[in-house]
Amino acid sequence: MSAKKANSLMVTLAEGLTGYMTFQTRTGLSPAFHRYLLFDPIVRIARDKLWKVRSSEVLGDGNEKTPHNSIDFIFESQTHEGLVVGLQLKWYDESGTQLHLGEDIEKLHLLRKRQEGKESFNFILIALHHTLNNPDADHQLPKIRNADLDQLQLCYSTDYPTRYSRYGAVVFEVKYTSQLHL
């Protein structure tokens, strides 16, 4: 039941972000897209689905928040005590050719260790943008680098083409092997 609830949150976030990005494009915001613009809809969607939300929480012993020592989101279920979901958010558009996920997997691994005694699920959500005039942009994922791909299991993906571009989201659940390979 808890895995289903965690997956349901990710499906709802992926669908909501795809709609949000499409809406923002229609209001002229697409040139300003950055992953931080997606934090607000993530918080709103999760709270509506009865999750407590913490963002940019420092992992480890450090006090200073930096992208290298903080987790993007931690969700705690308000309806299933002890259920915790970690999320790292990535933004991908055609200007990049690869995504480096090794550090994100490592941070989610640290979060999982910190959540001992709780039921914990961890995900990476990649928000995607492609232009339709790119023949290679048929909702292809970028090359994923610096990560043990055996630890990533596709959970859900969305794709919404408009006249000039397409938006989507891909969610991977991070599964852990006995050793972390970065």
N, C-alpha and C positions, 0 to 999 in steps of 0.2 A: 504493500500500500504506500509506503513512504517513497519508494523509487518512482512509483507512478505519479505521486504528487510533485516530486522534484522535476521529473520529465515534463509534466504538465506546465509547470512554471516556465521552463525553457521554451516550450512550443509557443506559449502565449507571448513571451518576450520576443521571439523571432518573428512571429506574425505581426505583433504590435510595432516593432521597429521597422519592418518592411513598409507597413502602412504609413508610419511617421515620416520616414525618409521620402516616400513618394509624395506625401502632402507637402513637406518642406520644399521639395523641388518645384512644386506648382506655385509656391509663394516666393520663389527666387532665392532661396537660401542655399541651394546645392553648391555654389562655389565656396561657401564657408564651412562645408561639412568637415567635421573632425569628431573623433570618438567621444570627446567630452560633451558634445551637443546631445549625445544619446543617453547621458546619465539621467537627465530629468524624466524622459519617458520610461526608463527602466524602473526608477523609483516609484513613479505613479502606478505603473502596471502591477508591480510586486505588492505595493501597499493595498491596492484594490483586491488582490487575491489573498489577502490576509497573511502577508509576510512582513516581519520586521526587517528593516533594511539598514545596513551599515555600509558606508563606502569609503574607499581609500584608507582602510585600516592598516596600521603598521604591523608587520610581522616581525618576529624575532625580538631582539633586545633594544633596537633603536627607538629613539623618541621622534626623530625627524621623519616626516613623510616625504618619500621620493618615489618616482615610478618604479624604482628598483627594489624597494623594500616594503611596498604596500600592495594589498590585494584590492582589486577594483570593487567587488561587492561581496558581502556576506549576508545571506538571507536566513532568517530563523522563522520557522513556521509558527504561527499563532494558534494553529489548530492541531498540530502534531508535536507534542513536547519532545525536545531533543533532536528534532530534524533540522539540519543545517545544510545550506547549499552555498558553495563558493563559486564565483564567476569572474573570469578574466575576459575583458572585452577588447576586441581587435577591430580596427577599421582597415579595409582594403579597397583601394581603387586602382585604376590601371596605371597610375604613376609608379607603383611599386611592382616588383616582380616576384618577391618572396616574402613570406612571413616567418619570423623567428619565434617559435613557440617554446623553446627550451626553458627560458626563464619563467614563463607563465606556468608551465607544468611544475617547475621546481617550487614556485610560490604556492601553488595549489597543494602540492605534497606537504609543504610546511604547515599549511592551514589544516590539512587532514590530521597531521600529528597533533596539532594543538586542540583538535576537537575530539580527542580520545574519549570514549564513553558516550559519545553522541552518534546518531546516525548521520553520516556525512556523505554528500555527493558533490562532485566538482565538475565544472564545465568551462569550456572556452567557446565564446560566441563571436563569430566573425561577421561583421556587417559589411556587405559588398555593394560596390557600384561599378557598373560597366556601361560604356556607351554602345549603342546599337550599330554604329558604323565600324566597329571593330569585329571582324569575322571570327576572331578567336575568343570572343567574350560570351560565348554561349553558356553562361553560368558556370564557368570553370573555376575551380578553386586555384588560388595562387600556389606556387610551390611552397611547401612547408619545410623549413630548414631548422636545424639544431634541435630536433625533437625525436624521441623514440616513437615512431608512428604506431607501434603496437599498443601504446598507451592511449591512443585516441580512437574512440568508437563514435561513428556518426550517430547522432541522436535525432536531428531534424534539420530540414532546410526549406527555405522559402525562396521564391523567385517571382518578381513582378515586373514585367516589361511595360514601359510606357512608349510613347512615340519616339523619343530620342535617347532613352537610356533605360537601364533596368536596375532594380534594387533587389536585394535579398539578404538573407541571413543564414548562416550555417552554424549549427551547434554540435560540438563534440563533447562527449562525456570523457573525462580523464579517468582511465582505469590504471591501476598501479600494479606493476610487476614486483617481484621481490627486491629488485635493485632498480634504482633510478638511473636511467641512462640519459645523459645530456650531451 
